[in-house]
Amino acid sequence: QVWDIGGQPRFRSMWERYCRGVNAVVYMVDAADLEKVEASKNELHSLIDKPQLHGIPV
């Protein structure tokens, strides 16, 4: 299964729910939007720091 779970702030609270039990996380960022790259990095780190997601390849 593949989930496209959007990066808008209103969807971020759902990321953890969709990532449980997956084999990998594919995380895509619009690198042309430099202002959002740093925020995106912080959000990704927040997600993968969750104990139930440790060990899942990104």
N, C-alpha and C positions, 0 to 999 in steps of 0.2 A: 504494500500500500504506500501511496505517496500523498502527503498533505501539503497544500500550499496555504500557509497560515498567515500571510500578510504581515507587514511590519508596522502598520498604523498602531498608535498607542492603545486604541480600544481593543485590539486583538491580542496584545502582548500577555495579558493575564491568562489567556488560553493556551499559550505555547507549551507550558509544562504538561498539561493534560494530553496534548497530542503527541508529545515526545516520549511518553512512558512506553516502554516495551519495544521501542524501535531498534533496528540494527545499526542505524547511522542517522546523522542529521546533516542535511545539505543546506548550508546557510548562504544566501546570495545577498549581495549588497550592490547598490548603484554607486560605483566608485567615482562617478562624475559629480556626485553631490557631496562634496567634501565636508560640508557642515554636518551632514547626517552620518558620515562614516564613524566618527568618534562616538556618537550616541549609540550607533548600531553595535559597535564593539562592546560598549558597556552593557547593553542589553544581552548580547550573546554570552558574555562572561557571567552575568547574573543567572542566565538559564542553565549553563553547564555547571555552575557551582552548586546546584541543587543536588543533595545526596542521592536521590533516586535516579539521577541521570549520569552519575559518575561512571566512567568506563565506556560510554557510548562514543564512538568515533564521530568527529565533526569534519 
